[in-house]
Amino acid sequence: MLEFVLDFTLLDFTLFDCALLDSSIYYLLIGSQYEPFKKQTIL
């Protein structure tokens, strides 16, 4: 179930990234709940 959440979050982030140029707030939201995912997003 955790994998599903991560996959859905990745998809959601992609949509947000395409829609919003300034996704700093979204970065912070992800960082608060998903530390490992934040590092992967930065790369």
mmCIF file as Biopython writes it, N, C-alpha, C and O atoms, coordinates in Angstrom:
data_model
#
loop_
_atom_site.group_PDB
_atom_site.id
_atom_site.type_symbol
_atom_site.label_atom_id
_atom_site.label_alt_id
_atom_site.label_comp_id
_atom_site.label_asym_id
_atom_site.label_entity_id
_atom_site.label_seq_id
_atom_site.pdbx_PDB_ins_code
_atom_site.Cartn_x
_atom_site.Cartn_y
_atom_site.Cartn_z
_atom_site.occupancy
_atom_site.B_iso_or_equiv
_atom_site.auth_seq_id
_atom_site.auth_asym_id
_atom_site.pdbx_PDB_model_num
ATOM 1   N N  . MET A ? 1  ? 0.845  -1.206 0.000   1.0 0.0 1  A 1 
ATOM 2   C CA . MET A ? 1  ? 0.000  0.000  0.000   1.0 0.0 1  A 1 
ATOM 3   C C  . MET A ? 1  ? 0.879  1.255  0.000   1.0 0.0 1  A 1 
ATOM 4   O O  . MET A ? 1  ? 0.513  2.277  -0.580  1.0 0.0 1  A 1 
ATOM 5   N N  . LEU A ? 2  ? 2.010  1.170  0.638   1.0 0.0 2  A 1 
ATOM 6   C CA . LEU A ? 2  ? 2.932  2.302  0.669   1.0 0.0 2  A 1 
ATOM 7   C C  . LEU A ? 2  ? 3.450  2.608  -0.738  1.0 0.0 2  A 1 
ATOM 8   O O  . LEU A ? 2  ? 3.593  3.770  -1.116  1.0 0.0 2  A 1 
ATOM 9   N N  . GLU A ? 3  ? 3.727  1.561  -1.501  1.0 0.0 3  A 1 
ATOM 10  C CA . GLU A ? 3  ? 4.214  1.751  -2.869  1.0 0.0 3  A 1 
ATOM 11  C C  . GLU A ? 3  ? 3.189  2.498  -3.712  1.0 0.0 3  A 1 
ATOM 12  O O  . GLU A ? 3  ? 3.530  3.371  -4.509  1.0 0.0 3  A 1 
ATOM 13  N N  . PHE A ? 4  ? 1.922  2.133  -3.516  1.0 0.0 4  A 1 
ATOM 14  C CA . PHE A ? 4  ? 0.843  2.798  -4.266  1.0 0.0 4  A 1 
ATOM 15  C C  . PHE A ? 4  ? 0.808  4.291  -3.935  1.0 0.0 4  A 1 
ATOM 16  O O  . PHE A ? 4  ? 0.626  5.127  -4.820  1.0 0.0 4  A 1 
ATOM 17  N N  . VAL A ? 5  ? 0.983  4.611  -2.662  1.0 0.0 5  A 1 
ATOM 18  C CA . VAL A ? 5  ? 0.980  6.010  -2.229  1.0 0.0 5  A 1 
ATOM 19  C C  . VAL A ? 5  ? 2.138  6.762  -2.875  1.0 0.0 5  A 1 
ATOM 20  O O  . VAL A ? 5  ? 1.960  7.887  -3.344  1.0 0.0 5  A 1 
ATOM 21  N N  . LEU A ? 6  ? 3.318  6.156  -2.905  1.0 0.0 6  A 1 
ATOM 22  C CA . LEU A ? 6  ? 4.482  6.798  -3.507  1.0 0.0 6  A 1 
ATOM 23  C C  . LEU A ? 6  ? 4.273  7.014  -4.997  1.0 0.0 6  A 1 
ATOM 24  O O  . LEU A ? 6  ? 4.600  8.075  -5.528  1.0 0.0 6  A 1 
ATOM 25  N N  . ASP A ? 7  ? 3.720  5.993  -5.678  1.0 0.0 7  A 1 
ATOM 26  C CA . ASP A ? 7  ? 3.480  6.110  -7.116  1.0 0.0 7  A 1 
ATOM 27  C C  . ASP A ? 7  ? 2.476  7.231  -7.403  1.0 0.0 7  A 1 
ATOM 28  O O  . ASP A ? 7  ? 2.665  8.026  -8.323  1.0 0.0 7  A 1 
ATOM 29  N N  . PHE A ? 8  ? 1.413  7.281  -6.606  1.0 0.0 8  A 1 
ATOM 30  C CA . PHE A ? 8  ? 0.386  8.307  -6.786  1.0 0.0 8  A 1 
ATOM 31  C C  . PHE A ? 8  ? 0.979  9.682  -6.504  1.0 0.0 8  A 1 
ATOM 32  O O  . PHE A ? 8  ? 0.645  10.656 -7.179  1.0 0.0 8  A 1 
ATOM 33  N N  . THR A ? 9  ? 1.856  9.762  -5.510  1.0 0.0 9  A 1 
ATOM 34  C CA . THR A ? 9  ? 2.490  11.033 -5.172  1.0 0.0 9  A 1 
ATOM 35  C C  . THR A ? 9  ? 3.401  11.490 -6.309  1.0 0.0 9  A 1 
ATOM 36  O O  . THR A ? 9  ? 3.456  12.677 -6.630  1.0 0.0 9  A 1 
ATOM 37  N N  . LEU A ? 10 ? 4.111  10.545 -6.912  1.0 0.0 10 A 1 
ATOM 38  C CA . LEU A ? 10 ? 5.000  10.871 -8.025  1.0 0.0 10 A 1 
ATOM 39  C C  . LEU A ? 10 ? 4.206  11.430 -9.194  1.0 0.0 10 A 1 
ATOM 40  O O  . LEU A ? 10 ? 4.606  12.413 -9.818  1.0 0.0 10 A 1 
ATOM 41  N N  . LEU A ? 11 ? 3.075  10.793 -9.485  1.0 0.0 11 A 1 
ATOM 42  C CA . LEU A ? 11 ? 2.209  11.256 -10.565 1.0 0.0 11 A 1 
ATOM 43  C C  . LEU A ? 11 ? 1.657  12.632 -10.237 1.0 0.0 11 A 1 
ATOM 44  O O  . LEU A ? 11 ? 1.634  13.522 -11.087 1.0 0.0 11 A 1 
ATOM 45  N N  . ASP A ? 12 ? 1.211  12.801 -8.994  1.0 0.0 12 A 1 
ATOM 46  C CA . ASP A ? 12 ? 0.657  14.073 -8.559  1.0 0.0 12 A 1 
ATOM 47  C C  . ASP A ? 12 ? 1.713  15.169 -8.651  1.0 0.0 12 A 1 
ATOM 48  O O  . ASP A ? 12 ? 1.414  16.286 -9.074  1.0 0.0 12 A 1 
ATOM 49  N N  . PHE A ? 13 ? 2.942  14.858 -8.259  1.0 0.0 13 A 1 
ATOM 50  C CA . PHE A ? 13 ? 4.017  15.837 -8.319  1.0 0.0 13 A 1 
ATOM 51  C C  . PHE A ? 13 ? 4.306  16.242 -9.762  1.0 0.0 13 A 1 
ATOM 52  O O  . PHE A ? 13 ? 4.559  17.411 -10.051 1.0 0.0 13 A 1 
ATOM 53  N N  . THR A ? 14 ? 4.265  15.259 -10.665 1.0 0.0 14 A 1 
ATOM 54  C CA . THR A ? 14 ? 4.526  15.550 -12.076 1.0 0.0 14 A 1 
ATOM 55  C C  . THR A ? 14 ? 3.493  16.538 -12.612 1.0 0.0 14 A 1 
ATOM 56  O O  . THR A ? 14 ? 3.837  17.475 -13.333 1.0 0.0 14 A 1 
ATOM 57  N N  . LEU A ? 15 ? 2.244  16.328 -12.261 1.0 0.0 15 A 1 
ATOM 58  C CA . LEU A ? 15 ? 1.179  17.219 -12.710 1.0 0.0 15 A 1 
ATOM 59  C C  . LEU A ? 15 ? 1.377  18.618 -12.145 1.0 0.0 15 A 1 
ATOM 60  O O  . LEU A ? 15 ? 1.223  19.616 -12.849 1.0 0.0 15 A 1 
ATOM 61  N N  . PHE A ? 16 ? 1.721  18.672 -10.862 1.0 0.0 16 A 1 
ATOM 62  C CA . PHE A ? 16 ? 1.944  19.966 -10.225 1.0 0.0 16 A 1 
ATOM 63  C C  . PHE A ? 16 ? 3.159  20.667 -10.821 1.0 0.0 16 A 1 
ATOM 64  O O  . PHE A ? 16 ? 3.147  21.882 -11.022 1.0 0.0 16 A 1 
ATOM 65  N N  . ASP A ? 17 ? 4.203  19.901 -11.103 1.0 0.0 17 A 1 
ATOM 66  C CA . ASP A ? 17 ? 5.439  20.469 -11.639 1.0 0.0 17 A 1 
ATOM 67  C C  . ASP A ? 17 ? 5.193  21.061 -13.028 1.0 0.0 17 A 1 
ATOM 68  O O  . ASP A ? 17 ? 5.754  22.099 -13.380 1.0 0.0 17 A 1 
ATOM 69  N N  . CYS A ? 18 ? 4.353  20.393 -13.807 1.0 0.0 18 A 1 
ATOM 70  C CA . CYS A ? 18 ? 4.037  20.881 -15.145 1.0 0.0 18 A 1 
ATOM 71  C C  . CYS A ? 18 ? 3.137  22.117 -15.082 1.0 0.0 18 A 1 
ATOM 72  O O  . CYS A ? 18 ? 3.231  23.018 -15.915 1.0 0.0 18 A 1 
ATOM 73  N N  . ALA A ? 19 ? 2.267  22.134 -14.076 1.0 0.0 19 A 1 
ATOM 74  C CA . ALA A ? 19 ? 1.302  23.226 -13.977 1.0 0.0 19 A 1 
ATOM 75  C C  . ALA A ? 19 ? 1.910  24.453 -13.283 1.0 0.0 19 A 1 
ATOM 76  O O  . ALA A ? 19 ? 1.635  25.592 -13.662 1.0 0.0 19 A 1 
ATOM 77  N N  . LEU A ? 20 ? 2.739  24.204 -12.263 1.0 0.0 20 A 1 
ATOM 78  C CA . LEU A ? 20 ? 3.294  25.320 -11.496 1.0 0.0 20 A 1 
ATOM 79  C C  . LEU A ? 20 ? 4.811  25.379 -11.654 1.0 0.0 20 A 1 
ATOM 80  O O  . LEU A ? 20 ? 5.507  24.389 -11.428 1.0 0.0 20 A 1 
ATOM 81  N N  . LEU A ? 21 ? 5.308  26.532 -12.036 1.0 0.0 21 A 1 
ATOM 82  C CA . LEU A ? 21 ? 6.760  26.696 -12.160 1.0 0.0 21 A 1 
ATOM 83  C C  . LEU A ? 21 ? 7.389  26.770 -10.777 1.0 0.0 21 A 1 
ATOM 84  O O  . LEU A ? 21 ? 8.442  26.182 -10.532 1.0 0.0 21 A 1 
ATOM 85  N N  . ASP A ? 22 ? 6.733  27.499 -9.868  1.0 0.0 22 A 1 
ATOM 86  C CA . ASP A ? 22 ? 7.246  27.633 -8.512  1.0 0.0 22 A 1 
ATOM 87  C C  . ASP A ? 22 ? 6.615  26.578 -7.619  1.0 0.0 22 A 1 
ATOM 88  O O  . ASP A ? 22 ? 5.556  26.802 -7.032  1.0 0.0 22 A 1 
ATOM 89  N N  . SER A ? 23 ? 7.276  25.415 -7.518  1.0 0.0 23 A 1 
ATOM 90  C CA . SER A ? 23 ? 6.735  24.307 -6.727  1.0 0.0 23 A 1 
ATOM 91  C C  . SER A ? 23 ? 7.479  24.173 -5.407  1.0 0.0 23 A 1 
ATOM 92  O O  . SER A ? 23 ? 7.564  23.084 -4.838  1.0 0.0 23 A 1 
ATOM 93  N N  . SER A ? 24 ? 8.015  25.287 -4.927  1.0 0.0 24 A 1 
ATOM 94  C CA . SER A ? 24 ? 8.766  25.252 -3.671  1.0 0.0 24 A 1 
ATOM 95  C C  . SER A ? 24 ? 7.885  24.796 -2.513  1.0 0.0 24 A 1 
ATOM 96  O O  . SER A ? 24 ? 8.313  24.009 -1.670  1.0 0.0 24 A 1 
ATOM 97  N N  . ILE A ? 25 ? 6.659  25.293 -2.477  1.0 0.0 25 A 1 
ATOM 98  C CA . ILE A ? 25 ? 5.727  24.914 -1.409  1.0 0.0 25 A 1 
ATOM 99  C C  . ILE A ? 25 ? 5.443  23.417 -1.469  1.0 0.0 25 A 1 
ATOM 100 O O  . ILE A ? 25 ? 5.386  22.746 -0.439  1.0 0.0 25 A 1 
ATOM 101 N N  . TYR A ? 26 ? 5.263  22.896 -2.688  1.0 0.0 26 A 1 
ATOM 102 C CA . TYR A ? 26 ? 4.980  21.471 -2.851  1.0 0.0 26 A 1 
ATOM 103 C C  . TYR A ? 26 ? 6.189  20.642 -2.416  1.0 0.0 26 A 1 
ATOM 104 O O  . TYR A ? 26 ? 6.042  19.569 -1.830  1.0 0.0 26 A 1 
ATOM 105 N N  . TYR A ? 27 ? 7.384  21.156 -2.710  1.0 0.0 27 A 1 
ATOM 106 C CA . TYR A ? 27 ? 8.609  20.495 -2.251  1.0 0.0 27 A 1 
ATOM 107 C C  . TYR A ? 27 ? 8.598  20.358 -0.730  1.0 0.0 27 A 1 
ATOM 108 O O  . TYR A ? 27 ? 8.928  19.303 -0.189  1.0 0.0 27 A 1 
ATOM 109 N N  . LEU A ? 28 ? 8.215  21.433 -0.052  1.0 0.0 28 A 1 
ATOM 110 C CA . LEU A ? 28 ? 8.176  21.415 1.409   1.0 0.0 28 A 1 
ATOM 111 C C  . LEU A ? 28 ? 7.138  20.421 1.917   1.0 0.0 28 A 1 
ATOM 112 O O  . LEU A ? 28 ? 7.381  19.707 2.890   1.0 0.0 28 A 1 
ATOM 113 N N  . LEU A ? 29 ? 5.982  20.376 1.260   1.0 0.0 29 A 1 
ATOM 114 C CA . LEU A ? 29 ? 4.922  19.445 1.663   1.0 0.0 29 A 1 
ATOM 115 C C  . LEU A ? 29 ? 5.405  18.008 1.523   1.0 0.0 29 A 1 
ATOM 116 O O  . LEU A ? 29 ? 5.180  17.183 2.408   1.0 0.0 29 A 1 
ATOM 117 N N  . ILE A ? 30 ? 6.068  17.713 0.414   1.0 0.0 30 A 1 
ATOM 118 C CA . ILE A ? 30 ? 6.590  16.363 0.197   1.0 0.0 30 A 1 
ATOM 119 C C  . ILE A ? 30 ? 7.684  16.060 1.212   1.0 0.0 30 A 1 
ATOM 120 O O  . ILE A ? 30 ? 7.738  14.958 1.758   1.0 0.0 30 A 1 
ATOM 121 N N  . GLY A ? 31 ? 8.550  17.028 1.465   1.0 0.0 31 A 1 
ATOM 122 C CA . GLY A ? 31 ? 9.657  16.823 2.392   1.0 0.0 31 A 1 
ATOM 123 C C  . GLY A ? 31 ? 9.184  16.518 3.804   1.0 0.0 31 A 1 
ATOM 124 O O  . GLY A ? 31 ? 9.833  15.772 4.537   1.0 0.0 31 A 1 
ATOM 125 N N  . SER A ? 32 ? 8.046  17.098 4.183   1.0 0.0 32 A 1 
ATOM 126 C CA . SER A ? 32 ? 7.525  16.889 5.529   1.0 0.0 32 A 1 
ATOM 127 C C  . SER A ? 32 ? 7.060  15.453 5.740   1.0 0.0 32 A 1 
ATOM 128 O O  . SER A ? 32 ? 7.223  14.896 6.825   1.0 0.0 32 A 1 
ATOM 129 N N  . GLN A ? 33 ? 6.473  14.849 4.687   1.0 0.0 33 A 1 
ATOM 130 C CA . GLN A ? 33 ? 5.908  13.508 4.826   1.0 0.0 33 A 1 
ATOM 131 C C  . GLN A ? 33 ? 6.802  12.430 4.219   1.0 0.0 33 A 1 
ATOM 132 O O  . GLN A ? 33 ? 6.859  11.309 4.723   1.0 0.0 33 A 1 
ATOM 133 N N  . TYR A ? 34 ? 7.502  12.775 3.132   1.0 0.0 34 A 1 
ATOM 134 C CA . TYR A ? 34 ? 8.320  11.773 2.448   1.0 0.0 34 A 1 
ATOM 135 C C  . TYR A ? 34 ? 9.750  12.287 2.293   1.0 0.0 34 A 1 
ATOM 136 O O  . TYR A ? 34 ? 10.089 12.898 1.279   1.0 0.0 34 A 1 
ATOM 137 N N  . GLU A ? 35 ? 10.580 12.040 3.292   1.0 0.0 35 A 1 
ATOM 138 C CA . GLU A ? 35 ? 11.983 12.461 3.232   1.0 0.0 35 A 1 
ATOM 139 C C  . GLU A ? 35 ? 12.721 11.843 2.046   1.0 0.0 35 A 1 
ATOM 140 O O  . GLU A ? 35 ? 13.333 12.568 1.261   1.0 0.0 35 A 1 
ATOM 141 N N  . PRO A ? 36 ? 12.676 10.503 1.900   1.0 0.0 36 A 1 
ATOM 142 C CA . PRO A ? 36 ? 13.417 9.861  0.805   1.0 0.0 36 A 1 
ATOM 143 C C  . PRO A ? 36 ? 12.936 10.343 -0.559  1.0 0.0 36 A 1 
ATOM 144 O O  . PRO A ? 36 ? 13.725 10.520 -1.487  1.0 0.0 36 A 1 
ATOM 145 N N  . PHE A ? 37 ? 11.612 10.552 -0.661  1.0 0.0 37 A 1 
ATOM 146 C CA . PHE A ? 37 ? 11.040 10.978 -1.938  1.0 0.0 37 A 1 
ATOM 147 C C  . PHE A ? 37 ? 11.555 12.373 -2.307  1.0 0.0 37 A 1 
ATOM 148 O O  . PHE A ? 37 ? 11.749 12.670 -3.486  1.0 0.0 37 A 1 
ATOM 149 N N  . LYS A ? 38 ? 11.774 13.221 -1.309  1.0 0.0 38 A 1 
ATOM 150 C CA . LYS A ? 38 ? 12.261 14.576 -1.550  1.0 0.0 38 A 1 
ATOM 151 C C  . LYS A ? 38 ? 13.626 14.549 -2.221  1.0 0.0 38 A 1 
ATOM 152 O O  . LYS A ? 38 ? 13.884 15.293 -3.167  1.0 0.0 38 A 1 
ATOM 153 N N  . LYS A ? 39 ? 14.506 13.669 -1.711  1.0 0.0 39 A 1 
ATOM 154 C CA . LYS A ? 39 ? 15.847 13.564 -2.286  1.0 0.0 39 A 1 
ATOM 155 C C  . LYS A ? 39 ? 15.775 13.123 -3.741  1.0 0.0 39 A 1 
ATOM 156 O O  . LYS A ? 39 ? 16.494 13.636 -4.598  1.0 0.0 39 A 1 
ATOM 157 N N  . GLN A ? 40 ? 14.888 12.156 -4.006  1.0 0.0 40 A 1 
ATOM 158 C CA . GLN A ? 40 ? 14.737 11.642 -5.365  1.0 0.0 40 A 1 
ATOM 159 C C  . GLN A ? 40 ? 14.198 12.734 -6.284  1.0 0.0 40 A 1 
ATOM 160 O O  . GLN A ? 40 ? 14.572 12.807 -7.455  1.0 0.0 40 A 1 
ATOM 161 N N  . THR A ? 41 ? 13.323 13.576 -5.754  1.0 0.0 41 A 1 
ATOM 162 C CA . THR A ? 41 ? 12.733 14.649 -6.545  1.0 0.0 41 A 1 
ATOM 163 C C  . THR A ? 41 ? 13.790 15.694 -6.915  1.0 0.0 41 A 1 
ATOM 164 O O  . THR A ? 41 ? 13.795 16.208 -8.033  1.0 0.0 41 A 1 
ATOM 165 N N  . ILE A ? 42 ? 14.678 16.002 -5.977  1.0 0.0 42 A 1 
ATOM 166 C CA . ILE A ? 42 ? 15.733 16.984 -6.219  1.0 0.0 42 A 1 
ATOM 167 C C  . ILE A ? 42 ? 16.644 16.525 -7.355  1.0 0.0 42 A 1 
ATOM 168 O O  . ILE A ? 42 ? 17.063 17.322 -8.194  1.0 0.0 42 A 1 
ATOM 169 N N  . LEU A ? 43 ? 16.942 15.225 -7.365  1.0 0.0 43 A 1 
ATOM 170 C CA . LEU A ? 43 ? 17.776 14.675 -8.440  1.0 0.0 43 A 1 
ATOM 171 C C  . LEU A ? 43 ? 16.991 14.699 -9.748  1.0 0.0 43 A 1 
ATOM 172 O O  . LEU A ? 43 ? 17.505 14.280 -10.785 1.0 0.0 43 A 1 
#
